[in-house]
């Protein structure tokens, strides 16, 4: 199946939508191992769409255990050109209230030792991450959310920490001094790998709490996060439907050519097995 152009990465229940028609569940092997779970493929608003549960069905995979390379590579093999990432985050600013959506446009990577590239092993590439999300896709998402009268903020910096523990108060206040907007544990690797794969990527950050910096709110708890998430499930599903309907067929953004001139290794020096392994990623430039 190569005609799936749109993918959603998020919770395993997101594809349980009234208008979603299941076609199949696809198990994809990659040079980097298995994705978090089988990819659910179906039709929504007349378009093929793929859903990938980031933490696996039943939420059984820690943020540090997610095979980000396998997830993005598998979606690339399906033919995906656009990824909408749904992610629970903590708010780092008073004006971003629990339940608000933030269409993130910047990232700070505070993870430790995660692999965030498809390259290495004899091939070097450097893609630009100055603007790490797709401007075209992000604008569509923001406009749709705004038109639906959702509390949504356009732009914001997502700081990605290792987890799985939430921040200490000292850490939370340090990050706030950097003027970040939201805090999470997963999206920066997705954004980097999607860029290398020339896939448009945007994050819909759903705020569930004020982290632990806010003196008038209790420290973040799992119960608090789950409660707010459940309250937003119906809103997110409807939002996805309307976003999918608004996405044009053609892409007019720099994401589609992100690897152009980024591969700096002499082609003759690249091991043939690496060329074959990375064919879905680099095949456009290296035969």
C-alpha atoms as a printed R data frame, in Angstrom:
    type eleno elety resid chain resno       x      y      z
1   ATOM     1    CA   UNK     A     1   0.000  0.000  0.000
2   ATOM     2    CA   UNK     A     2   1.665  3.195 -1.157
3   ATOM     3    CA   UNK     A     3  -1.205  5.661 -1.377
4   ATOM     4    CA   UNK     A     4  -1.401  6.592  2.310
5   ATOM     5    CA   UNK     A     5  -0.322 10.230  2.350
6   ATOM     6    CA   UNK     A     6  -1.425 11.349  5.835
7   ATOM     7    CA   UNK     A     7  -0.506  9.827  9.190
8   ATOM     8    CA   UNK     A     8  -1.432 10.569 12.784
9   ATOM     9    CA   UNK     A     9   0.888  9.615 15.637
10  ATOM    10    CA   UNK     A    10  -0.727  9.587 19.053
11  ATOM    11    CA   UNK     A    11  -2.813  7.502 21.418
12  ATOM    12    CA   UNK     A    12  -4.143  4.131 20.347
13  ATOM    13    CA   UNK     A    13  -7.761  5.290 20.675
14  ATOM    14    CA   UNK     A    14  -7.552  8.151 18.202
15  ATOM    15    CA   UNK     A    15  -8.681  6.060 15.249
16  ATOM    16    CA   UNK     A    16 -11.894  5.019 17.013
17  ATOM    17    CA   UNK     A    17 -13.838  7.694 15.166
18  ATOM    18    CA   UNK     A    18 -17.380  7.424 13.908
19  ATOM    19    CA   UNK     A    19 -16.430  8.321 10.329
20  ATOM    20    CA   UNK     A    20 -13.232  6.265 10.183
21  ATOM    21    CA   UNK     A    21 -13.498  3.150  8.012
22  ATOM    22    CA   UNK     A    22 -10.873  0.568  8.906
23  ATOM    23    CA   UNK     A    23  -9.142 -1.059  5.936
24  ATOM    24    CA   UNK     A    24  -6.323 -3.035  7.520
25  ATOM    25    CA   UNK     A    25  -3.629 -3.168 10.176
26  ATOM    26    CA   UNK     A    26  -0.159 -3.238  8.652
27  ATOM    27    CA   UNK     A    27   2.947 -4.741 10.210
28  ATOM    28    CA   UNK     A    28   6.079 -3.197  8.682
29  ATOM    29    CA   UNK     A    29   9.662 -4.305  9.118
30  ATOM    30    CA   UNK     A    30  12.401 -1.680  8.944
31  ATOM    31    CA   UNK     A    31  16.228 -1.711  9.065
32  ATOM    32    CA   UNK     A    32  15.822 -0.218 12.543
33  ATOM    33    CA   UNK     A    33  13.530 -2.883 13.957
34  ATOM    34    CA   UNK     A    34   9.789 -2.838 14.554
35  ATOM    35    CA   UNK     A    35   7.612  0.251 15.028
36  ATOM    36    CA   UNK     A    36   5.727  0.800 18.266
37  ATOM    37    CA   UNK     A    37   2.828 -1.272 16.950
38  ATOM    38    CA   UNK     A    38   0.986 -2.250 13.810
39  ATOM    39    CA   UNK     A    39  -0.125  0.734 11.754
40  ATOM    40    CA   UNK     A    40  -3.878  1.119 11.426
41  ATOM    41    CA   UNK     A    41  -4.875  2.165  7.898
42  ATOM    42    CA   UNK     A    42  -8.310  3.350  6.917
43  ATOM    43    CA   UNK     A    43 -10.357  5.984  5.166
44  ATOM    44    CA   UNK     A    44 -11.482  9.280  6.641
45  ATOM    45    CA   UNK     A    45 -13.317 11.998  4.722
46  ATOM    46    CA   UNK     A    46 -12.474 10.233  1.475
47  ATOM    47    CA   UNK     A    47  -8.726 10.105  2.184
48  ATOM    48    CA   UNK     A    48  -6.457  7.240  3.186
49  ATOM    49    CA   UNK     A    49  -4.991  7.838  6.618
50  ATOM    50    CA   UNK     A    50  -2.632  5.890  8.865
51  ATOM    51    CA   UNK     A    51  -2.644  5.843 12.667
52  ATOM    52    CA   UNK     A    52   0.382  4.799 14.711
53  ATOM    53    CA   UNK     A    53   0.113  4.476 18.499
54  ATOM    54    CA   UNK     A    54   3.360  6.061 19.726
55  ATOM    55    CA   UNK     A    55   3.528  4.062 22.957
56  ATOM    56    CA   UNK     A    56   1.945  0.908 21.501
57  ATOM    57    CA   UNK     A    57  -1.576 -0.245 22.141
58  ATOM    58    CA   UNK     A    58  -2.260 -0.169 25.847
59  ATOM    59    CA   UNK     A    59   0.462  2.479 26.366
60  ATOM    60    CA   UNK     A    60   3.191 -0.018 27.206
61  ATOM    61    CA   UNK     A    61   6.332  1.696 25.849
62  ATOM    62    CA   UNK     A    62   8.272  4.334 27.818
63  ATOM    63    CA   UNK     A    63   9.273  7.543 25.979
64  ATOM    64    CA   UNK     A    64  12.921  6.418 26.124
65  ATOM    65    CA   UNK     A    65  12.000  3.010 24.693
66  ATOM    66    CA   UNK     A    66  10.149  4.269 21.607
67  ATOM    67    CA   UNK     A    67  11.769  3.154 18.381
68  ATOM    68    CA   UNK     A    68  11.418  6.546 16.701
69  ATOM    69    CA   UNK     A    69  13.475  5.563 13.653
70  ATOM    70    CA   UNK     A    70  11.327  2.507 12.979
71  ATOM    71    CA   UNK     A    71   8.120  4.539 13.421
72  ATOM    72    CA   UNK     A    72   9.041  7.260 10.924
73  ATOM    73    CA   UNK     A    73  10.716  4.854  8.491
74  ATOM    74    CA   UNK     A    74   7.621  2.626  8.437
75  ATOM    75    CA   UNK     A    75   5.394  5.598  7.659
76  ATOM    76    CA   UNK     A    76   7.774  6.660  4.886
77  ATOM    77    CA   UNK     A    77   7.557  3.164  3.380
78  ATOM    78    CA   UNK     A    78   3.766  3.503  3.341
79  ATOM    79    CA   UNK     A    79   4.090  6.652  1.255
80  ATOM    80    CA   UNK     A    80   3.211  9.107  4.025
81  ATOM    81    CA   UNK     A    81   3.961 12.755  3.196
82  ATOM    82    CA   UNK     A    82   2.398 14.477  6.206
83  ATOM    83    CA   UNK     A    83   2.432 13.574  9.900
84  ATOM    84    CA   UNK     A    84   0.109 15.105 12.488
85  ATOM    85    CA   UNK     A    85   1.475 14.401 15.945
86  ATOM    86    CA   UNK     A    86  -0.887 14.472 18.927
87  ATOM    87    CA   UNK     A    87   0.977 14.848 22.202
88  ATOM    88    CA   UNK     A    88   0.153 15.467 25.861
89  ATOM    89    CA   UNK     A    89   2.284 18.225 27.395
90  ATOM    90    CA   UNK     A    90   2.627 20.361 30.487
91  ATOM    91    CA   UNK     A    91   2.126 24.123 30.259
92  ATOM    92    CA   UNK     A    92   5.034 26.350 31.198
93  ATOM    93    CA   UNK     A    93   3.155 29.637 30.922
94  ATOM    94    CA   UNK     A    94   0.182 31.050 32.820
95  ATOM    95    CA   UNK     A    95  -1.711 31.966 29.660
96  ATOM    96    CA   UNK     A    96  -1.541 28.405 28.307
97  ATOM    97    CA   UNK     A    97  -4.210 26.706 30.379
98  ATOM    98    CA   UNK     A    98  -4.796 22.989 30.880
99  ATOM    99    CA   UNK     A    99  -6.991 21.854 28.006
100 ATOM   100    CA   UNK     A   100  -5.516 24.371 25.550
101 ATOM   101    CA   UNK     A   101  -3.918 23.282 22.284
102 ATOM   102    CA   UNK     A   102  -0.531 24.630 21.181
103 ATOM   103    CA   UNK     A   103   0.634 24.345 17.572
104 ATOM   104    CA   UNK     A   104   4.329 24.106 18.369
105 ATOM   105    CA   UNK     A   105   6.903 25.680 16.032
106 ATOM   106    CA   UNK     A   106  10.207 25.173 17.919
107 ATOM   107    CA   UNK     A   107  11.916 22.467 19.983
108 ATOM   108    CA   UNK     A   108  14.649 22.220 22.600
109 ATOM   109    CA   UNK     A   109  16.146 18.761 22.970
110 ATOM   110    CA   UNK     A   110  17.022 17.806 26.547
111 ATOM   111    CA   UNK     A   111  16.931 14.054 25.979
112 ATOM   112    CA   UNK     A   112  19.929 11.874 26.752
113 ATOM   113    CA   UNK     A   113  21.366  9.443 24.250
114 ATOM   114    CA   UNK     A   114  18.382  8.921 21.959
115 ATOM   115    CA   UNK     A   115  19.177  8.278 18.307
116 ATOM   116    CA   UNK     A   116  17.665 11.066 16.225
117 ATOM   117    CA   UNK     A   117  18.987 10.345 12.736
118 ATOM   118    CA   UNK     A   118  18.723  7.710 10.022
119 ATOM   119    CA   UNK     A   119  22.284  8.448  8.961
120 ATOM   120    CA   UNK     A   120  25.656  7.158 10.095
121 ATOM   121    CA   UNK     A   121  27.287  3.841  9.254
122 ATOM   122    CA   UNK     A   122  29.108  5.310  6.281
123 ATOM   123    CA   UNK     A   123  26.766  8.100  5.204
124 ATOM   124    CA   UNK     A   124  26.585 11.636  6.574
125 ATOM   125    CA   UNK     A   125  23.776 14.149  6.071
126 ATOM   126    CA   UNK     A   126  22.926 17.448  7.738
127 ATOM   127    CA   UNK     A   127  19.362 18.724  7.304
128 ATOM   128    CA   UNK     A   128  18.219 22.142  8.472
129 ATOM   129    CA   UNK     A   129  16.159 22.254 11.664
130 ATOM   130    CA   UNK     A   130  15.973 26.046 11.948
131 ATOM   131    CA   UNK     A   131  12.226 25.750 11.411
132 ATOM   132    CA   UNK     A   132  11.494 22.216 12.598
133 ATOM   133    CA   UNK     A   133   7.796 21.930 11.709
134 ATOM   134    CA   UNK     A   134   6.036 22.279  8.378
135 ATOM   135    CA   UNK     A   135   4.688 25.839  8.026
136 ATOM   136    CA   UNK     A   136   2.012 24.801  5.547
137 ATOM   137    CA   UNK     A   137   0.641 21.935  7.648
138 ATOM   138    CA   UNK     A   138   0.882 23.902 10.900
139 ATOM   139    CA   UNK     A   139  -1.080 26.797  9.395
140 ATOM   140    CA   UNK     A   140  -3.829 24.402  8.315
141 ATOM   141    CA   UNK     A   141  -4.048 22.829 11.774
142 ATOM   142    CA   UNK     A   142  -4.177 26.204 13.523
143 ATOM   143    CA   UNK     A   143  -6.836 27.594 11.187
144 ATOM   144    CA   UNK     A   144  -9.047 24.530 11.575
145 ATOM   145    CA   UNK     A   145  -8.743 24.580 15.379
146 ATOM   146    CA   UNK     A   146  -9.466 28.315 15.449
147 ATOM   147    CA   UNK     A   147 -12.493 27.910 13.184
148 ATOM   148    CA   UNK     A   148 -13.797 25.249 15.592
149 ATOM   149    CA   UNK     A   149 -13.497 27.764 18.459
150 ATOM   150    CA   UNK     A   150 -10.931 25.680 20.301
151 ATOM   151    CA   UNK     A   151  -8.559 27.381 22.737
152 ATOM   152    CA   UNK     A   152  -5.474 27.201 20.532
153 ATOM   153    CA   UNK     A   153  -2.120 29.002 20.506
154 ATOM   154    CA   UNK     A   154  -0.144 29.419 17.282
155 ATOM   155    CA   UNK     A   155   3.559 28.832 17.786
156 ATOM   156    CA   UNK     A   156   5.481 27.895 20.893
157 ATOM   157    CA   UNK     A   157   8.619 26.123 22.047
158 ATOM   158    CA   UNK     A   158   8.364 22.482 23.155
159 ATOM   159    CA   UNK     A   159  11.147 21.345 25.485
160 ATOM   160    CA   UNK     A   160  11.607 17.587 25.258
161 ATOM   161    CA   UNK     A   161  12.937 15.888 28.398
162 ATOM   162    CA   UNK     A   162  14.001 12.288 28.875
163 ATOM   163    CA   UNK     A   163  11.450 11.211 31.455
164 ATOM   164    CA   UNK     A   164   9.685  9.072 32.399
165 ATOM   165    CA   UNK     A   165   9.664 11.115 35.607
166 ATOM   166    CA   UNK     A   166   8.092 14.571 35.538
167 ATOM   167    CA   UNK     A   167  10.309 17.581 36.286
168 ATOM   168    CA   UNK     A   168  11.463 18.699 39.708
169 ATOM   169    CA   UNK     A   169  10.456 22.248 40.676
170 ATOM   170    CA   UNK     A   170  14.038 23.377 40.140
171 ATOM   171    CA   UNK     A   171  14.069 21.945 36.621
172 ATOM   172    CA   UNK     A   172  10.646 23.347 35.821
173 ATOM   173    CA   UNK     A   173  11.658 26.846 36.879
174 ATOM   174    CA   UNK     A   174  14.922 26.576 34.941
175 ATOM   175    CA   UNK     A   175  13.039 25.689 31.766
176 ATOM   176    CA   UNK     A   176  10.605 28.560 32.364
177 ATOM   177    CA   UNK     A   177  13.565 30.933 32.528
178 ATOM   178    CA   UNK     A   178  14.299 29.846 28.950
179 ATOM   179    CA   UNK     A   179  10.824 31.054 27.908
180 ATOM   180    CA   UNK     A   180   9.641 27.635 26.746
181 ATOM   181    CA   UNK     A   181   5.897 27.163 26.303
182 ATOM   182    CA   UNK     A   182   5.238 23.458 26.848
183 ATOM   183    CA   UNK     A   183   7.112 20.414 28.114
184 ATOM   184    CA   UNK     A   184   6.912 16.835 26.879
185 ATOM   185    CA   UNK     A   185   8.913 13.654 26.367
186 ATOM   186    CA   UNK     A   186   8.530 12.504 22.747
187 ATOM   187    CA   UNK     A   187   8.193 14.918 19.860
188 ATOM   188    CA   UNK     A   188  11.657 16.235 19.104
189 ATOM   189    CA   UNK     A   189  12.936 12.915 17.728
190 ATOM   190    CA   UNK     A   190   9.856 12.593 15.533
191 ATOM   191    CA   UNK     A   191  10.406 16.087 14.135
192 ATOM   192    CA   UNK     A   192  14.084 15.475 13.352
193 ATOM   193    CA   UNK     A   193  13.493 12.127 11.674
194 ATOM   194    CA   UNK     A   194  10.478 13.368  9.729
195 ATOM   195    CA   UNK     A   195  12.633 16.185  8.349
196 ATOM   196    CA   UNK     A   196  15.308 13.712  7.228
197 ATOM   197    CA   UNK     A   197  12.572 11.630  5.586
198 ATOM   198    CA   UNK     A   198  11.194 14.743  3.828
199 ATOM   199    CA   UNK     A   199   7.852 14.294  5.586
200 ATOM   200    CA   UNK     A   200   5.873 17.350  6.675
201 ATOM   201    CA   UNK     A   201   5.448 17.308 10.451
202 ATOM   202    CA   UNK     A   202   3.369 19.275 12.905
203 ATOM   203    CA   UNK     A   203   2.620 18.887 16.599
204 ATOM   204    CA   UNK     A   204  -0.729 19.456 18.274
205 ATOM   205    CA   UNK     A   205   0.343 19.778 21.897
206 ATOM   206    CA   UNK     A   206  -2.524 19.182 24.321
207 ATOM   207    CA   UNK     A   207  -1.820 20.779 27.681
208 ATOM   208    CA   UNK     A   208  -2.884 18.662 30.626
209 ATOM   209    CA   UNK     A   209  -1.357 20.539 33.573
210 ATOM   210    CA   UNK     A   210   0.947 23.346 34.726
211 ATOM   211    CA   UNK     A   211   3.877 20.994 35.305
212 ATOM   212    CA   UNK     A   212   4.956 21.678 38.932
213 ATOM   213    CA   UNK     A   213   6.042 25.334 38.760
214 ATOM   214    CA   UNK     A   214   2.620 26.852 39.426
215 ATOM   215    CA   UNK     A   215   2.278 27.605 43.154
216 ATOM   216    CA   UNK     A   216  -1.530 27.690 43.032
217 ATOM   217    CA   UNK     A   217  -1.833 24.259 41.437
218 ATOM   218    CA   UNK     A   218  -0.956 20.855 42.816
219 ATOM   219    CA   UNK     A   219   2.133 19.127 41.469
220 ATOM   220    CA   UNK     A   220   1.376 17.177 38.313
221 ATOM   221    CA   UNK     A   221  -0.027 13.687 38.852
222 ATOM   222    CA   UNK     A   222  -0.926 10.886 36.463
223 ATOM   223    CA   UNK     A   223  -4.571 11.238 37.525
224 ATOM   224    CA   UNK     A   224  -4.586 14.920 36.562
225 ATOM   225    CA   UNK     A   225  -3.049 14.182 33.163
226 ATOM   226    CA   UNK     A   226  -5.460 11.344 32.366
227 ATOM   227    CA   UNK     A   227  -8.515 13.358 33.432
228 ATOM   228    CA   UNK     A   228  -7.671 16.258 31.115
229 ATOM   229    CA   UNK     A   229  -6.742 13.920 28.282
230 ATOM   230    CA   UNK     A   230 -10.063 12.111 28.471
231 ATOM   231    CA   UNK     A   231 -11.901 15.411 28.400
232 ATOM   232    CA   UNK     A   232 -10.151 16.267 25.139
233 ATOM   233    CA   UNK     A   233 -10.565 12.956 23.289
234 ATOM   234    CA   UNK     A   234 -13.771 13.919 21.487
235 ATOM   235    CA   UNK     A   235 -12.365 17.346 20.573
236 ATOM   236    CA   UNK     A   236  -9.175 15.865 19.122
237 ATOM   237    CA   UNK     A   237 -11.046 13.307 17.030
238 ATOM   238    CA   UNK     A   238 -13.255 15.973 15.499
239 ATOM   239    CA   UNK     A   239 -10.229 18.187 14.932
240 ATOM   240    CA   UNK     A   240  -8.423 15.407 13.049
241 ATOM   241    CA   UNK     A   241 -11.443 14.883 10.786
242 ATOM   242    CA   UNK     A   242 -11.565 18.544  9.841
243 ATOM   243    CA   UNK     A   243  -7.800 18.798  9.374
244 ATOM   244    CA   UNK     A   244  -7.732 15.801  7.024
245 ATOM   245    CA   UNK     A   245 -10.518 17.351  4.986
246 ATOM   246    CA   UNK     A   246  -8.542 20.615  4.674
247 ATOM   247    CA   UNK     A   247  -5.206 19.168  3.537
248 ATOM   248    CA   UNK     A   248  -4.480 19.790 -0.172
249 ATOM   249    CA   UNK     A   249  -3.124 17.076 -2.448
250 ATOM   250    CA   UNK     A   250   0.060 18.918 -3.408
251 ATOM   251    CA   UNK     A   251   2.758 20.115 -1.022
252 ATOM   252    CA   UNK     A   252   4.203 23.600 -1.447
253 ATOM   253    CA   UNK     A   253   6.674 23.670  1.422
254 ATOM   254    CA   UNK     A   254  10.436 23.168  1.865
255 ATOM   255    CA   UNK     A   255   9.935 19.874  3.747
256 ATOM   256    CA   UNK     A   256   9.546 17.879  0.527
257 ATOM   257    CA   UNK     A   257  13.120 18.722 -0.521
258 ATOM   258    CA   UNK     A   258  14.821 18.785  2.879
259 ATOM   259    CA   UNK     A   259  17.532 16.293  1.878
260 ATOM   260    CA   UNK     A   260  18.549 18.160 -1.261
261 ATOM   261    CA   UNK     A   261  22.259 18.984 -0.894
262 ATOM   262    CA   UNK     A   262  22.194 17.632  2.705
263 ATOM   263    CA   UNK     A   263  24.035 14.374  1.961
264 ATOM   264    CA   UNK     A   264  27.725 15.279  1.977
265 ATOM   265    CA   UNK     A   265  29.334 11.832  1.696
266 ATOM   266    CA   UNK     A   266  30.814 10.943 -1.664
267 ATOM   267    CA   UNK     A   267  28.401  8.470 -3.243
268 ATOM   268    CA   UNK     A   268  31.231  6.089 -4.114
269 ATOM   269    CA   UNK     A   269  32.221  5.949 -0.443
270 ATOM   270    CA   UNK     A   270  28.775  4.921  0.836
271 ATOM   271    CA   UNK     A   271  28.485  1.178  1.533
272 ATOM   272    CA   UNK     A   272  26.064 -0.441 -0.922
273 ATOM   273    CA   UNK     A   273  24.137 -2.087  1.898
274 ATOM   274    CA   UNK     A   274  23.474  1.335  3.478
275 ATOM   275    CA   UNK     A   275  22.189  2.672  0.175
276 ATOM   276    CA   UNK     A   276  19.810 -0.267 -0.050
277 ATOM   277    CA   UNK     A   277  18.695  0.022  3.583
278 ATOM   278    CA   UNK     A   278  17.969  3.733  3.281
279 ATOM   279    CA   UNK     A   279  16.377  3.553 -0.163
280 ATOM   280    CA   UNK     A   280  12.979  4.899  0.987
281 ATOM   281    CA   UNK     A   281  14.798  7.907  2.464
282 ATOM   282    CA   UNK     A   282  17.619  8.610 -0.006
283 ATOM   283    CA   UNK     A   283  16.440  6.882 -3.175
284 ATOM   284    CA   UNK     A   284  15.315 10.195 -4.633
285 ATOM   285    CA   UNK     A   285  18.947 11.374 -4.637
286 ATOM   286    CA   UNK     A   286  21.131  8.254 -4.706
287 ATOM   287    CA   UNK     A   287  20.363  5.352 -7.041
